[in-house]
Amino acid sequence: MDFFADFDFVDVITSGAIGEPGQRTFYIQARAGARTVTIRSEKQQVAAIAKYLRRALAHLPIPEGQPPRSVMQLTEPIQEAFVLGAVALEFNRENDDFVLHLKEFAPLTQNDDDEFEDDDNDHDDNDDPMENIPGARARISMTRAQAMAFCDNADRIVSAGRPDCEFCGLPINTDGHFCPRMN
C-alpha cells in the first residue's frame, strides 16, 4: 500500500500504549484538525525517537509552552495506518521545526531461488531512501515545544511497563523472571 500522510503542521504528535504491561501495543499518533494518522510501533522505537529528539533539543533554546497531558492521550478509535519500520529525523533551521519521517515496515520476501530479498532495496543510493521506497509513510513536522511534549509523554508511556532486570536488562514479569546472568 502506498499510503502517504504529510503533516506540515500538527496540533499534536504523541505516543501511547494499549493493553496490560507485557502485552501492550504501542502507537505514534499525529493530529491536525480533523486529520489523524496512527502508526503501530514497538516500545523501543518510541523510546529511540524520544531519545534522539532530546539529544537534538539539547543543542537548541528551551521551548516555551507545552500542551496539557490530556491532549497527549491517543484519540479513539485507533485506526492503524501501517506498522512502523524505518525512522528518520531532521531539523529544519529555516522553519525552526523537526520533521519526523516514518516508513512502513517492509518484510523480507522469498524469491524463486529460496533466497530472501529486502523489499526496500529498489532505490538509487543517491535518492532520499524514505521518499522513493514503495509503501506507506508519514512526514510529520513539529515545533520544538511539541517535540519536547512528545519526549515527556513517551518517557511516561515507556516507563509505565514492566521494570527491567538490573542484571540482564530484560523485562521482569509479575510471575517472575529467568535472568540469563543469574544462572
Rosetta blueprint (number, residue, H / E / L):
1 M L
2 D L
3 F L
4 F E
5 A E
6 D E
7 F E
8 D L
9 F L
10 V L
11 D L
12 V E
13 I E
14 T E
15 S E
16 G E
17 A E
18 I E
19 G L
20 E L
21 P L
22 G L
23 Q L
24 R L
25 T E
26 F E
27 Y E
28 I E
29 Q E
30 A E
31 R E
32 A E
33 G L
34 A L
35 R E
36 T E
37 V E
38 T E
39 I E
40 R E
41 S E
42 E L
43 K H
44 Q H
45 Q H
46 V H
47 A H
48 A H
49 I H
50 A H
51 K H
52 Y H
53 L H
54 R H
55 R H
56 A H
57 L H
58 A L
59 H L
60 L L
61 P L
62 I L
63 P L
64 E L
65 G L
66 Q L
67 P L
68 P L
69 R H
70 S H
71 V H
72 M H
73 Q L
74 L L
75 T L
76 E L
77 P L
78 I L
79 Q L
80 E E
81 A E
82 F E
83 V E
84 L E
85 G E
86 A E
87 V E
88 A E
89 L E
90 E E
91 F E
92 N E
93 R L
94 E L
95 N L
96 D L
97 D E
98 F E
99 V E
100 L E
101 H E
102 L E
103 K E
104 E E
105 F L
106 A L
107 P L
108 L E
109 T E
110 Q E
111 N L
112 D L
113 D L
114 D L
115 E L
116 F E
117 E E
118 D E
119 D L
120 D L
121 N L
122 D L
123 H L
124 D L
125 D L
126 N L
127 D L
128 D L
129 P H
130 M H
131 E H
132 N H
133 I L
134 P L
135 G L
136 A L
137 R E
138 A E
139 R E
140 I E
141 S E
142 M E
143 T E
144 R H
145 A H
146 Q H
147 A H
148 M H
149 A H
150 F H
151 C H
152 D H
153 N H
154 A H
155 D H
156 R H
157 I H
158 V H
159 S H
160 A L
161 G L
162 R L
163 P L
164 D E
165 C L
166 E L
167 F L
168 C L
169 G L
170 L L
171 P E
172 I L
173 N E
174 T L
175 D L
176 G E
177 H L
178 F L
179 C L
180 P L
181 R L
182 M L
183 N L
